Amino acid sequence: MYKLDLPVDYKEAAAIERRRAMEDERKTRIFNAKTRQIGVDRQAIDQQMFDKKQMEEFERKRHEAFAADALRNDKIASMLETRQEHDVRALNEALNEFRALHQQPSSRREWDLYDPDGLKKDKPARVHDDDPRCGISSLQKFDGEDLNSKARKKFQNEQARKWHESQMREKAQAKRNQDAADRLYELKQKELDQRAMELQEAEENCRKAINMATSAYNDALNKEQMERDRLKQQQDLDDKMTEIANHVFGDVLTENPAVAQSAFGPHRVITDRWKGMSPQQLEDIRKQQERQRAENERLKQEEELRDREHERQASAHARAALMVERELERKRRDIEKAQADENRRLALEQKSHKEFLDKEVYTNPPTAAYFMQFNTTTR
């Protein structure tokens, strides 16, 4: 007999548990195709998350900018829907009126089946012995009296041959139609792909052109600002040097002897006659101040003109970018609509094909137990 009350070997149990944990970790590494083949790049993932957040912020701002336009489009759509309902109601009324006037029950093809006066209009059951309406029960023909059997068999063989040829032609025509439909579908897919690539390339080129124009414009503004600052600094330096020179070499500091020249010699000055600067000197100073004021006013006006020109160009660039973005958005919506229609059509075709496969071809599908036996271990 087997002994069942043996003590538990904790060392062996721990080894078994360790091997089981290693097996589970190995499964997570091997069955994860992304980790097994390319690994995980944390820096690239962080950069992708940062780019994704920036793109989401840009998309949110753009959606908010188009919110007002969307509301206006909703109002227009509501008005168009109301008008369409009114047109459909008028069309249905006209259709009912046409049916009442031109589609009476007596003009229908099946009117003879439920005509209340059908029996009054019907022919007699029998006109003479050779009436073709008389069948087997009328005892007009008896077994063994088929005198037209050869012609009947020939007619039946000819009719079977014609049916066979007609079926062959219909089958060949159906195959040609299917091939033409497949070729048109492939051409349509290629055209949609080519159009999407062209639109994407046009969008990229437009964005690059806008970025290049903006960069060139900013560089020009930066250079212009730097040159303006340099000229202003040079002008200020020249003005200061001129003012210093005027003070240093002027009559006030140099004490021009012509102002109070003495009769006893040019080296002597009459102090009680010196009255300071002359009116001509004061007038020169006032004129210089007026010229400086006019120059400052002219520089201020030029600065305002440059600022207005800069704002006008920035507004024009913004309007151009908005128009280009609207055109790209409209083209994208058209492409998405065409793709959605095509996808709906393909979905219906795939659904019908899948129903045909499930009901006609794959009549014995595998169960879940068949698939559960794969990928259960890493060894």
BADO-502441 format. One line per 8 residues: number of its first residue (from 0); their letters; for each residue x, y, z of N, C-alpha, C. Coordinates in pm, whole numbers. Layout:
N
NUM> A> X,Y,Z,X,Y,Z,X,Y,Z; ...
This chain:
379
0> MYKLDLPV> 84,-120,0,0,0,0,87,125,0; 31,235,-51,104,361,-57,82,438,73; 190,504,118,180,584,237,138,725,197; 28,772,253,-26,903,219,0,1005,327; 60,968,437,82,1062,547,227,1108,553; 295,1116,434,434,1162,430,440,1311,457; 545,1360,525,555,1506,550,581,1583,422; 537,1709,419,551,1793,300,695,1843,290
8> DYKEAAAI> 755,1827,173,890,1876,148,880,2022,104; 905,2117,197,889,2259,164,991,2305,61; 1109,2248,65,1212,2286,-33,1168,2248,-175; 1117,2127,-189,1071,2084,-320,948,2165,-364; 858,2196,-268,740,2277,-302,781,2417,-345; 882,2475,-276,930,2609,-316,993,2605,-455; 1069,2496,-483,1129,2485,-617,1021,2473,-724; 918,2397,-695,808,2383,-792,738,2517,-815
16> ERRRAMED> 714,2589,-704,648,2721,-716,737,2818,-794; 872,2812,-769,963,2900,-842,962,2868,-992; 965,2739,-1023,960,2702,-1166,828,2743,-1231; 718,2733,-1155,588,2776,-1210,586,2927,-1236; 645,3005,-1142,650,3150,-1162,738,3187,-1282; 852,3117,-1295,939,3142,-1411,868,3106,-1541; 789,2999,-1538,714,2960,-1658,611,3067,-1695; 540,3124,-1592,443,3229,-1620,511,3355,-1675
24> ERKTRIFN> 626,3391,-1617,699,3509,-1669,747,3484,-1812; 792,3364,-1839,837,3330,-1975,720,3337,-2073; 602,3296,-2028,485,3307,-2116,455,3452,-2152; 463,3540,-2050,435,3683,-2076,535,3741,-2175; 661,3694,-2171,761,3747,-2264,744,3688,-2404; 718,3559,-2412,716,3493,-2543,586,3521,-2617; 474,3518,-2544,344,3536,-2612,317,3682,-2647; 391,3776,-2592,378,3918,-2629,472,3943,-2747
32> AKTRQIGV> 415,3953,-2868,497,3966,-2989,576,4096,-2990; 517,4204,-2940,585,4334,-2942,710,4332,-2854; 696,4279,-2731,811,4273,-2640,915,4174,-2690; 871,4064,-2751,965,3962,-2797,1046,4008,-2918; 984,4086,-3007,1050,4123,-3133,1122,4257,-3126; 1057,4360,-3074,1118,4494,-3079,1145,4553,-2942; 1091,4500,-2837,1112,4555,-2704,1034,4683,-2683; 1067,4755,-2578,997,4878,-2542,1099,4990,-2532
40> DRQAIDQQ> 1079,5097,-2609,1164,5216,-2605,1093,5323,-2521; 1137,5337,-2394,1067,5429,-2303,1079,5574,-2351; 1197,5614,-2398,1216,5752,-2443,1126,5783,-2563; 1119,5688,-2657,1032,5709,-2774,885,5714,-2733; 847,5630,-2636,708,5631,-2591,675,5764,-2523; 770,5815,-2440,747,5945,-2375,735,6057,-2478; 823,6052,-2581,814,6154,-2687,682,6143,-2764; 639,6021,-2789,511,6001,-2857,395,6054,-2773
48> MFDKKQME> 401,6030,-2641,295,6081,-2554,295,6234,-2554; 415,6294,-2553,423,6441,-2556,368,6495,-2688; 408,6431,-2799,355,6474,-2930,205,6455,-2939; 157,6345,-2881,13,6319,-2885,-64,6423,-2805; -8,6463,-2688,-75,6567,-2609,-78,6698,-2683; 34,6733,-2750,35,6858,-2828,-67,6851,-2941; -73,6736,-3008,-171,6722,-3117,-313,6730,-3065; -340,6668,-2948,-474,6676,-2891,-510,6820,-2853
56> EFERKRHE> -412,6894,-2799,-439,7034,-2765,-467,7115,-2891; -390,7088,-2997,-415,7159,-3124,-552,7123,-3181; -588,6994,-3176,-719,6953,-3226,-832,7014,-3144; -811,7020,-3011,-916,7080,-2927,-938,7227,-2962; -829,7300,-2980,-843,7441,-3016,-909,7457,-3152; -872,7370,-3246,-933,7380,-3378,-1081,7344,-3374; -1117,7244,-3294,-1259,7210,-3281,-1338,7323,-3217; -1278,7388,-3118,-1347,7501,-3057,-1362,7616,-3157
64> AFAADALR> -1261,7632,-3244,-1271,7739,-3344,-1381,7711,-3446; -1405,7583,-3474,-1506,7547,-3573,-1643,7523,-3510; -1656,7545,-3379,-1784,7517,-3311,-1893,7609,-3364; -1860,7738,-3378,-1960,7834,-3427,-2005,7798,-3569; -1907,7761,-3652,-1943,7721,-3789,-2029,7596,-3789; -2001,7503,-3697,-2082,7382,-3688,-2226,7414,-3649; -2244,7508,-3556,-2379,7547,-3517,-2455,7608,-3635; -2384,7692,-3710,-2450,7751,-3826,-2487,7645,-3929
72> NDKIASML> -2398,7549,-3950,-2429,7440,-4043,-2546,7356,-3994; -2555,7337,-3862,-2669,7262,-3808,-2802,7334,-3835; -2799,7467,-3818,-2921,7542,-3848,-2959,7533,-3995; -2858,7544,-4082,-2885,7532,-4226,-2936,7393,-4260; -2877,7289,-4198,-2923,7153,-4222,-3067,7134,-4175; -3100,7194,-4060,-3238,7184,-4011,-3336,7249,-4109; -3298,7367,-4160,-3385,7434,-4258,-3399,7352,-4385; -3288,7294,-4432,-3294,7210,-4552,-3377,7085,-4528
80> ETRQEHDV> -3368,7028,-4407,-3447,6909,-4376,-3596,6943,-4376; -3631,7060,-4320,-3771,7102,-4322,-3821,7121,-4465; -3738,7184,-4548,-3777,7203,-4688,-3790,7069,-4761; -3698,6975,-4729,-3706,6845,-4793,-3834,6771,-4752; -3869,6779,-4623,-3994,6715,-4579,-4115,6776,-4650; -4113,6907,-4668,-4223,6972,-4739,-4229,6923,-4884; -4111,6913,-4951,-4108,6864,-5090,-4153,6719,-5098; -4112,6636,-5001,-4153,6495,-5003,-4303,6483,-4983
88> RALNEALN> -4358,6567,-4893,-4503,6564,-4871,-4578,6604,-4999; -4530,6707,-5068,-4594,6750,-5192,-4582,6642,-5299; -4463,6576,-5305,-4443,6468,-5402,-4536,6350,-5374; -4553,6316,-5247,-4644,6205,-5214,-4790,6239,-5249; -4828,6365,-5226,-4963,6404,-5264,-4984,6395,-5415; -4882,6440,-5491,-4893,6431,-5637,-4897,6285,-5682; -4818,6198,-5613,-4817,6056,-5649,-4953,5992,-5620; -5012,6023,-5506,-5145,5968,-5475,-5250,6017,-5576
96> EFRALHQQ> -5237,6143,-5615,-5330,6195,-5714,-5314,6126,-5848; -5189,6099,-5888,-5163,6028,-6014,-5219,5885,-6007; -5200,5818,-5892,-5252,5681,-5881,-5405,5680,-5887; -5467,5781,-5824,-5612,5785,-5826,-5666,5812,-5966; -5590,5886,-6049,-5639,5923,-6183,-5600,5822,-6290; -5478,5767,-6282,-5424,5689,-6393,-5395,5544,-6359; -5414,5500,-6237,-5386,5361,-6199,-5510,5299,-6133; -5616,5288,-6209,-5739,5228,-6159,-5725,5076,-6154
104> PSSRREWD> -5803,5008,-6070,-5793,4860,-6061,-5819,4792,-6194; -5904,4849,-6278,-5936,4784,-6405,-5821,4784,-6504; -5719,4867,-6483,-5605,4873,-6575,-5490,4783,-6531; -5505,4705,-6425,-5398,4619,-6376,-5391,4490,-6456; -5273,4427,-6447,-5253,4304,-6524,-5330,4187,-6465; -5345,4181,-6333,-5415,4069,-6268,-5563,4097,-6248; -5619,4195,-6319,-5759,4230,-6299,-5853,4116,-6337; -5812,4033,-6434,-5901,3922,-6477,-5913,3815,-6370
112> LYDPDGLK> -5820,3813,-6268,-5826,3710,-6165,-5931,3743,-6059; -5946,3872,-6027,-6044,3908,-5924,-6149,4006,-5977; -6178,3997,-6107,-6285,4077,-6167,-6420,4021,-6121; -6507,4099,-6060,-6637,4044,-6017,-6724,3999,-6135; -6699,4054,-6255,-6775,4012,-6373,-6696,3917,-6459; -6599,3843,-6397,-6515,3754,-6475,-6592,3637,-6535; -6685,3580,-6458,-6761,3465,-6509,-6852,3506,-6625; -6903,3627,-6620,-6988,3672,-6731,-6907,3692,-6858
120> KDKPARVH> -6783,3731,-6845,-6699,3755,-6961,-6625,3631,-7008; -6624,3522,-6928,-6546,3403,-6960,-6609,3325,-7077; -6524,3248,-7149,-6572,3165,-7260,-6635,3036,-7207; -6710,2966,-7287,-6766,2836,-7246,-6656,2735,-7220; -6686,2634,-7142,-6586,2533,-7108,-6544,2453,-7230; -6629,2441,-7331,-6595,2362,-7449,-6671,2417,-7569; -6597,2431,-7679,-6659,2481,-7802,-6684,2369,-7900; -6582,2279,-7921,-6598,2165,-8012,-6505,2056,-7964
128> DDDPRCGI> -6498,1944,-8037,-6419,1828,-7994,-6269,1855,-7999; -6225,1935,-8093,-6081,1964,-8107,-6042,2092,-8034; -6118,2127,-7935,-6086,2249,-7858,-5952,2226,-7785; -5852,2310,-7808,-5721,2288,-7741,-5728,2305,-7590; -5831,2363,-7535,-5842,2379,-7391,-5882,2250,-7321; -5929,2152,-7397,-5970,2025,-7338,-5847,1945,-7298; -5840,1899,-7178,-5726,1823,-7128,-5751,1675,-7130; -5679,1602,-7037,-5689,1456,-7032,-5826,1412,-6983
136> SSLQKFDG> -5877,1485,-6886,-6005,1443,-6828,-6124,1463,-6923; -6100,1532,-7035,-6210,1552,-7130,-6229,1434,-7225; -6141,1331,-7215,-6149,1209,-7297,-6145,1242,-7446; -6063,1337,-7484,-6046,1368,-7626,-5928,1291,-7683; -5833,1249,-7599,-5720,1170,-7642,-5705,1052,-7547; -5660,934,-7603,-5648,811,-7525,-5505,763,-7529; -5467,678,-7432,-5330,626,-7420,-5297,538,-7541; -5179,558,-7597,-5137,483,-7713,-5167,552,-7844
144> EDLNSKAR> -5231,663,-7844,-5267,733,-7967,-5181,859,-7989; -5057,854,-7937,-4966,968,-7953,-4904,960,-8091; -4972,1016,-8193,-4924,1011,-8330,-4815,1115,-8358; -4798,1210,-8270,-4699,1318,-8293,-4581,1305,-8197; -4545,1179,-8161,-4438,1158,-8062,-4302,1201,-8114; -4269,1169,-8243,-4137,1206,-8297,-4119,1357,-8300; -4221,1426,-8349,-4210,1573,-8353,-4203,1631,-8213; -4278,1570,-8119,-4275,1619,-7981,-4139,1597,-7917
152> KKFQNEQA> -4080,1476,-7936,-3946,1449,-7882,-3842,1540,-7945; -3855,1562,-8077,-3760,1654,-8141,-3774,1795,-8086; -3898,1838,-8066,-3920,1970,-8010,-3867,1980,-7866; -3885,1870,-7788,-3835,1869,-7652,-3683,1873,-7647; -3618,1794,-7739,-3471,1798,-7744,-3421,1936,-7784; -3487,1996,-7884,-3446,2131,-7926,-3468,2232,-7814; -3580,2215,-7743,-3606,2305,-7631,-3503,2286,-7520; -3462,2162,-7489,-3360,2136,-7386,-3225,2194,-7429
160> RKWHESQM> -3194,2181,-7561,-3067,2238,-7608,-3067,2390,-7595; -3179,2450,-7632,-3187,2595,-7618,-3177,2638,-7471; -3242,2561,-7383,-3231,2594,-7239,-3087,2583,-7191; -3018,2475,-7235,-2879,2457,-7195,-2792,2572,-7246; -2811,2609,-7374,-2733,2721,-7428,-2764,2852,-7356; -2892,2871,-7325,-2928,2992,-7252,-2864,2995,-7114; -2863,2879,-7045,-2799,2873,-6914,-2649,2899,-6925; -2585,2841,-7031,-2442,2866,-7049,-2415,3014,-7074
168> REKAQAKR> -2497,3077,-7159,-2477,3221,-7185,-2498,3304,-7058; -2602,3270,-6983,-2626,3344,-6859,-2510,3326,-6760; -2456,3203,-6751,-2344,3179,-6661,-2220,3257,-6706; -2192,3256,-6839,-2076,3331,-6889,-2095,3481,-6868; -2219,3529,-6893,-2245,3672,-6872,-2230,3710,-6725; -2277,3622,-6635,-2262,3649,-6492,-2115,3653,-6452; -2035,3561,-6511,-1891,3563,-6481,-1825,3691,-6533; -1864,3732,-6656,-1808,3856,-6710,-1849,3976,-6625
176> NQDAADRL> -1975,3977,-6582,-2020,4088,-6496,-1944,4090,-6364; -1921,3972,-6305,-1846,3965,-6179,-1703,4013,-6197; -1639,3968,-6309,-1502,4013,-6337,-1496,4163,-6357; -1595,4218,-6431,-1597,4363,-6452,-1618,4437,-6320; -1708,4383,-6235,-1731,4448,-6106,-1605,4444,-6019; -1534,4327,-6020,-1409,4319,-5942,-1304,4416,-5996; -1295,4426,-6129,-1197,4518,-6187,-1231,4664,-6154; -1361,4696,-6162,-1401,4833,-6126,-1375,4861,-5978
184> YELKQKEL> -1397,4760,-5893,-1371,4780,-5751,-1222,4804,-5724; -1137,4724,-5791,-993,4746,-5775,-951,4882,-5826; -1003,4923,-5943,-970,5056,-5995,-1018,5167,-5902; -1139,5146,-5846,-1192,5247,-5753,-1104,5256,-5628; -1059,5141,-5576,-973,5144,-5459,-840,5213,-5490; -784,5182,-5608,-659,5248,-5645,-679,5399,-5660; -792,5437,-5720,-819,5580,-5736,-835,5649,-5602; -907,5585,-5508,-924,5646,-5375,-790,5656,-5301
192> DQRAMELQ> -707,5550,-5313,-576,5557,-5248,-490,5667,-5309; -490,5674,-5445,-411,5778,-5510,-459,5918,-5473; -594,5934,-5466,-648,6064,-5429,-612,6100,-5286; -619,6002,-5196,-582,6030,-5057,-435,6068,-5046; -347,5997,-5122,-205,6031,-5120,-180,6170,-5176; -250,6204,-5287,-233,6337,-5345,-278,6446,-5249; -392,6424,-5184,-441,6524,-5088,-345,6538,-4970; -293,6424,-4923,-198,6432,-4812,-71,6505,-4853
200> EAEENCRK> -23,6475,-4977,98,6544,-5024,72,6693,-5041; -48,6728,-5096,-80,6870,-5112,-89,6940,-4977; -147,6871,-4878,-155,6930,-4744,-17,6952,-4684; 74,6851,-4703,209,6866,-4651,283,6981,-4720; 268,6990,-4854,335,7098,-4928,282,7235,-4885; 150,7243,-4867,90,7371,-4824,140,7408,-4686; 145,7310,-4595,192,7339,-4460,339,7381,-4462; 421,7312,-4547,562,7351,-4555,577,7492,-4612
208> AINMATSA> 497,7524,-4717,505,7658,-4775,465,7765,-4674; 360,7737,-4596,316,7834,-4495,424,7852,-4388; 484,7739,-4345,589,7748,-4243,711,7823,-4296; 748,7796,-4424,863,7865,-4482,835,8015,-4495; 713,8049,-4541,678,8190,-4555,677,8260,-4419; 622,8193,-4320,618,8252,-4185,759,8271,-4129; 846,8167,-4151,983,8178,-4103,1059,8290,-4173; 1041,8301,-4307,1108,8408,-4381,1058,8545,-4336
216> YNDALNKE> 927,8554,-4314,871,8682,-4270,923,8719,-4131; 930,8620,-4041,981,8647,-3906,1129,8687,-3910; 1207,8618,-4000,1348,8656,-4012,1363,8799,-4063; 1279,8834,-4161,1287,8970,-4214,1250,9072,-4107; 1145,9042,-4029,1107,9133,-3920,1218,9145,-3815; 1282,9030,-3786,1389,9033,-3687,1507,9117,-3736; 1544,9097,-3864,1653,9177,-3919,1617,9326,-3923; 1493,9354,-3962,1450,9493,-3966,1451,9556,-3828
224> QMERDRLK> 1406,9479,-3726,1407,9532,-3589,1551,9555,-3541; 1641,9460,-3573,1780,9476,-3532,1844,9598,-3599; 1817,9615,-3732,1871,9730,-3802,1813,9860,-3747; 1683,9859,-3715,1620,9979,-3659,1681,10012,-3521; 1704,9910,-3440,1766,9934,-3310,1908,9988,-3324; 1981,9930,-3422,2118,9978,-3443,2120,10123,-3488; 2029,10157,-3584,2023,10295,-3631,1980,10391,-3519; 1887,10343,-3437,1843,10428,-3327,1956,10452,-3227
232> QQQDLDDK> 2030,10344,-3195,2144,10360,-3105,2250,10452,-3164; 2275,10434,-3296,2372,10521,-3361,2326,10666,-3361; 2192,10686,-3386,2138,10822,-3385,2148,10885,-3246; 2114,10803,-3144,2126,10854,-3007,2271,10889,-2972; 2365,10801,-3015,2506,10827,-2988,2552,10954,-3059; 2508,10969,-3187,2547,11090,-3260,2488,11214,-3196; 2360,11203,-3155,2298,11319,-3091,2370,11357,-2961; 2405,11254,-2884,2475,11281,-2759,2613,11342,-2784
240> MTEIANHV> 2686,11286,-2882,2818,11341,-2914,2807,11483,-2966; 2700,11505,-3049,2680,11642,-3101,2648,11738,-2988; 2563,11692,-2896,2528,11778,-2782,2649,11807,-2695; 2732,11703,-2672,2854,11724,-2592,2948,11821,-2662; 2963,11802,-2796,3051,11892,-2871,2998,12034,-2868; 2864,12049,-2880,2806,12183,-2876,2831,12250,-2742; 2818,12170,-2634,2843,12227,-2503,2991,12261,-2482; 3076,12166,-2531,3219,12187,-2507,3273,12305,-2588
248> FGDVLTEN> 3234,12309,-2715,3287,12413,-2804,3193,12532,-2820; 3086,12540,-2741,2993,12651,-2751,3045,12778,-2683; 2968,12880,-2699,3008,13009,-2643,3000,13014,-2492; 2916,12926,-2433,2899,12930,-2287,3025,12883,-2218; 3072,12764,-2257,3190,12709,-2192,3320,12770,-2243; 3324,12803,-2370,3447,12862,-2425,3459,13011,-2399; 3345,13071,-2356,3345,13216,-2329,3398,13292,-2449; 3317,13297,-2549,3354,13363,-2675,3387,13510,-2648
256> PAVAQSAF> 3505,13557,-2684,3542,13698,-2660,3460,13796,-2741; 3396,13749,-2849,3317,13842,-2929,3193,13890,-2855; 3153,13820,-2753,3033,13859,-2681,3058,13985,-2598; 3167,13984,-2529,3201,14101,-2443,3347,14138,-2468; 3372,14183,-2588,3509,14218,-2626,3543,14358,-2574; 3658,14373,-2513,3701,14500,-2453,3779,14583,-2555; 3768,14713,-2538,3841,14803,-2628,3989,14806,-2597; 4026,14755,-2483,4166,14756,-2445,4244,14639,-2502
264> GPHRVITD> 4179,14553,-2567,4251,14440,-2628,4161,14317,-2637; 4196,14231,-2727,4111,14112,-2743,4123,14014,-2627; 4230,14034,-2546,4248,13941,-2435,4173,13985,-2311; 4106,14097,-2318,4032,14146,-2201,3882,14140,-2228; 3808,14114,-2123,3662,14098,-2134,3596,14193,-2038; 3491,14257,-2086,3413,14347,-2001,3308,14262,-1932; 3328,14239,-1806,3241,14147,-1734,3101,14204,-1712; 3089,14336,-1694,2956,14392,-1667,2871,14402,-1792
272> RWKGMSPQ> 2931,14380,-1910,2854,14385,-2034,2815,14245,-2087; 2874,14145,-2027,2841,14010,-2079,2704,13967,-2028; 2610,13943,-2117,2470,13909,-2081,2437,13762,-2106; 2536,13684,-2117,2509,13543,-2146,2506,13517,-2296; 2425,13417,-2335,2418,13380,-2478,2338,13483,-2554; 2367,13495,-2680,2300,13592,-2767,2167,13536,-2814; 2073,13620,-2861,1946,13571,-2917,1965,13477,-3034; 2069,13500,-3113,2094,13410,-3225,2128,13269,-3177
280> QLEDIRKQ> 2208,13264,-3070,2241,13133,-3014,2117,13065,-2955; 2035,13147,-2883,1911,13089,-2830,1819,13041,-2941; 1813,13121,-3049,1728,13081,-3163,1781,12953,-3228; 1912,12940,-3235,1969,12816,-3290,1933,12696,-3203; 1938,12716,-3071,1902,12605,-2981,1755,12567,-2999; 1668,12668,-3009,1525,12638,-3027,1502,12565,-3160; 1569,12612,-3265,1554,12544,-3395,1603,12399,-3389; 1714,12380,-3318,1763,12243,-3304,1665,12155,-3227
288> QERQRAEN> 1606,12211,-3121,1505,12135,-3045,1382,12106,-3131; 1342,12205,-3214,1227,12182,-3302,1256,12074,-3405; 1381,12079,-3460,1417,11974,-3555,1418,11837,-3488; 1469,11830,-3365,1467,11702,-3293,1325,11655,-3266; 1238,11747,-3228,1098,11709,-3205,1032,11656,-3332; 1058,11729,-3447,1002,11683,-3576,1058,11545,-3614; 1190,11527,-3590,1251,11397,-3622,1190,11285,-3537; 1171,11314,-3407,1108,11214,-3321,965,11182,-3365
296> ERLKQEEE> 891,11286,-3406,754,11264,-3455,754,11180,-3583; 852,11211,-3672,861,11132,-3797,894,10985,-3768; 989,10962,-3676,1024,10824,-3640,906,10752,-3577; 829,10824,-3494,712,10761,-3431,607,10723,-3536; 584,10813,-3636,489,10782,-3742,536,10663,-3825; 666,10658,-3857,717,10543,-3932,700,10414,-3852; 724,10419,-3721,704,10300,-3639,559,10254,-3639; 465,10349,-3632,323,10313,-3636,286,10253,-3771
304> LRDREHER> 341,10312,-3881,313,10256,-4014,367,10114,-4026; 488,10089,-3977,544,9954,-3983,462,9856,-3899; 416,9900,-3783,333,9812,-3699,201,9778,-3768; 139,9880,-3830,13,9851,-3901,35,9758,-4019; 146,9776,-4093,176,9686,-4205,201,9543,-4157; 271,9534,-4044,296,9401,-3987,164,9334,-3947; 75,9409,-3883,-54,9352,-3844,-138,9314,-3966; -131,9396,-4071,-208,9363,-4192,-155,9235,-4257
312> QASAHARA> -23,9222,-4268,34,9102,-4328,5,8979,-4242; 13,8994,-4110,-18,8879,-4023,-164,8837,-4038; -256,8935,-4048,-398,8902,-4067,-421,8835,-4202; -350,8883,-4306,-366,8821,-4439,-315,8677,-4438; -200,8655,-4373,-148,8518,-4364,-244,8429,-4286; -301,8482,-4179,-395,8401,-4100,-520,8365,-4181; -571,8464,-4257,-689,8434,-4341,-655,8332,-4449; -537,8345,-4510,-498,8247,-4612,-485,8107,-4553
320> ALMVEREL> -421,8100,-4436,-407,7969,-4371,-543,7911,-4335; -637,7996,-4288,-770,7948,-4253,-845,7897,-4376; -831,7969,-4488,-897,7924,-4611,-840,7790,-4659; -707,7777,-4654,-644,7651,-4695,-688,7537,-4604; -693,7566,-4474,-736,7461,-4380,-881,7422,-4402; -966,7518,-4432,-1107,7485,-4460,-1119,7400,-4587; -1042,7437,-4691,-1047,7358,-4814,-999,7216,-4789; -890,7200,-4712,-841,7065,-4681,-943,6989,-4597
328> ERKRRDIE> -1008,7057,-4504,-1110,6991,-4422,-1228,6945,-4508; -1268,7030,-4605,-1380,6990,-4693,-1341,6869,-4778; -1220,6870,-4833,-1175,6755,-4912,-1166,6630,-4827; -1118,6648,-4704,-1110,6531,-4616,-1248,6473,-4585; -1345,6564,-4562,-1481,6515,-4535,-1537,6442,-4657; -1510,6495,-4778,-1557,6426,-4899,-1495,6288,-4911; -1364,6281,-4884,-1297,6150,-4893,-1353,6055,-4788; -1372,6105,-4665,-1426,6019,-4560,-1568,5973,-4593
336> KAQADENR> -1647,6062,-4653,-1783,6022,-4691,-1780,5915,-4798; -1693,5935,-4902,-1683,5834,-5007,-1632,5701,-4951; -1533,5708,-4862,-1483,5585,-4802,-1589,5519,-4715; -1668,5599,-4643,-1774,5540,-4561,-1878,5469,-4647; -1917,5534,-4759,-2013,5468,-4849,-1955,5339,-4906; -1828,5346,-4947,-1765,5227,-5001,-1752,5119,-4894; -1719,5159,-4771,-1707,5061,-4663,-1842,4997,-4630; -1949,5077,-4635,-2081,5018,-4611,-2116,4916,-4720
344> RLALEQKS> -2084,4952,-4844,-2113,4857,-4952,-2030,4729,-4936; -1900,4746,-4903,-1815,4630,-4882,-1862,4548,-4761; -1911,4617,-4656,-1960,4545,-4539,-2080,4457,-4574; -2170,4513,-4658,-2285,4433,-4700,-2241,4312,-4782; -2144,4336,-4874,-2094,4224,-4954,-2025,4119,-4866; -1943,4166,-4774,-1876,4071,-4685,-1976,3996,-4596; -2078,4068,-4551,-2178,4002,-4468,-2250,3892,-4546; -2290,3924,-4671,-2357,3822,-4752,-2263,3707,-4784
352> HKEFLDKE> -2135,3739,-4812,-2039,3632,-4838,-2017,3546,-4714; -2009,3611,-4595,-1990,3535,-4472,-2112,3446,-4444; -2232,3500,-4469,-2351,3417,-4449,-2349,3297,-4544; -2303,3322,-4669,-2294,3210,-4763,-2193,3106,-4715; -2076,3153,-4664,-1976,3058,-4614,-2027,2984,-4491; -2092,3056,-4400,-2139,2991,-4277,-2251,2890,-4303; -2339,2923,-4401,-2455,2837,-4424,-2433,2730,-4531; -2344,2761,-4631,-2329,2668,-4743,-2194,2595,-4742
360> VYTNPPTA> -2087,2666,-4705,-1953,2606,-4719,-1907,2543,-4588; -1896,2627,-4482,-1844,2579,-4355,-1960,2530,-4267; -2002,2411,-4296,-2116,2355,-4221,-2074,2285,-4092; -1942,2270,-4072,-1895,2201,-3951,-1785,2286,-3886; -1820,2395,-3818,-1717,2484,-3759,-1653,2420,-3636; -1523,2453,-3612,-1457,2398,-3491,-1511,2465,-3365; -1504,2393,-3256,-1552,2444,-3127,-1439,2517,-3055; -1472,2575,-2939,-1373,2649,-2860,-1268,2555,-2801
368> AYFMQFNT> -1305,2432,-2775,-1209,2336,-2718,-1095,2307,-2815; -1121,2319,-2945,-1015,2295,-3044,-907,2401,-3035; -946,2527,-3012,-847,2636,-3007,-781,2647,-2871; -840,2593,-2766,-783,2604,-2633,-659,2517,-2616; -633,2426,-2709,-518,2337,-2693,-388,2398,-2743; -393,2520,-2807,-272,2584,-2856,-221,2687,-2757; -88,2711,-2761,-23,2815,-2679,-51,2800,-2530; -43,2678,-2485,-63,2653,-2342,69,2641,-2266
376> TTR> 181,2630,-2338,313,2620,-2273,417,2685,-2364; 534,2719,-2304,641,2783,-2382,745,2683,-2430; 732,2560,-2394,833,2459,-2432,793,2388,-2559
